[in-house]
Amino acid sequence: ICSRETAQNSDAWSERNPLHGHCAVVTLLAQDVFGGTILRVSLEGTEFVAMRSHYYNLLPDKTEHDLTREQFNGRFPEGLEAEERTRSYLLSNPKTNFRYLVLKTRFEKLAMIG
């Protein structure tokens, strides 16, 4: 369900790395399904500084779950300090909101088929 249309940076997205630029919208969708909290780390000072930040989920059982970490090809920087972010913070960006709604619609269609 992830595509160039739902990527934060459509120019950097590729079929080889379909999760590139999808952390915010996938994290929102995961929160819809599993609940929990959204966590954000700054990528400032890392080789991924152009991406600015990375989002992932803290589930209700307090386990961290990162559905888009593989976009970093095993090179995700360790030791980054996470902070909580709200849905409203992420969805206040109109582009993120649009990408999330597209992804959510695709997910719901697949869920109805499956």
NORHUSUL-V958220 format. One record per helix or strand. SS is the DSSP state (H for helix, E for strand). FROM is the first residue (numbers start at 1). LEN is the number of residues. Records with the same first field share a line. If there is no record, write none. Layout:
SS=FROM-LEN ; FROM-LEN
This chain:
H=4-3 ; 23-12 ; 49-3 ; 69-4 ; 87-5 ; 94-20
E=14-1 ; 17-1 ; 37-6 ; 53-6 ; 64-2 ; 82-4
